[in-house]
């Protein structure tokens, strides 16, 4: 059996490739060759070419046919079209940004994506909305037109080793730099589905193993447990044997945390993965808390270059002087607010239900 993996050198790729080899596939990677991985076994064939353009895809794959194609990178619509009639199965990897409200929550009423967001919820299909998301929708449609029995996975943010934009580094570096505080917007209580690379690869391989169940289906995927930003910080700090005081500030001035939260709004991005669990039997291979700890250990052993390409992609300024000014300004403002409410007393809300002490009697509030 011959399998083509488009991409394959990113966070989930090595897990997918090794899983295919264990299942008896002869694996070929089709990628640009700019990011080779030591985790790819030497027996895997490499085809170097650009999977983003029809002409380069055709030139790279001329005369080749495969029993299985896993398109984890490149432009799905072109890969799908070129490989039509040249593979028995096509599995494509897209993303949850296809849903309406992911990029522009104000377009929905009520604002923001529903929690959880299901595969049946509306995708971006309007030219007036986010163009990138609309193109993702069109690519999904193209895949099912070219390969009616295809399977699509909508990845959330992927974390783990070799992530090109590692959110965890925002916290790890602050601990390494001996910071005692970290700024988060509005308590850091935002929720967003994330997926550990090994867990996401496991989901994809479940579809490989169950072709009939997965045929013609699109699946949300991600970890079974969703941590808040605050919980993520706590897990990372604990893994490093440190304590970071979390400073909650209004979202409007939480500029320092944008790289960590990966957004400017406070809406939740929580995907419903029950279809994946129900139809393919998905469960996390690695518990998310363990996964974050393993990710931290990997980045401690493989730290990004200070000011280098990864930190530039991450777009975290690590400007501690500004952070300290924000923290100090917030402390001053809180002092002023506490003075404003000095002397205000609060009364406890009574329990809503009656609590009589004897049968047939009313309680102390005559209820």
Secondary structure, DSSP 8 states (H G I E B T S, - for coil): -EEEEES-SSTTHHHHHHHHHHTT-EEEEEE-SSS--TTS-TTSEEEES-TTSHHHHHHHHTT--EEEEEE-SS-HHHHHHHTTTSEEEEEEEEEGGGBTTSS-GGGSSSSS--SSB-TTS-B---TTS-HHHHHHHHHHHHHHHH-TT-EEEEE-EEESTT-TT-THHHHHHHHHTT-SEEEEEGGG--BB-EEEHHHHHHHHHHHHH-HHHHTTEEEE---SS--BHHHHHHHHHHHTT---EEEEE-GGG-GGGHHHHT-SS---B-B--HHHHHHH----SS-HHHHHHHHHHHHHHS---TTSHHHHHHT----HHHHHHHHHHHHHHHHHHHHHTTT--------SS---SSTT---TT--
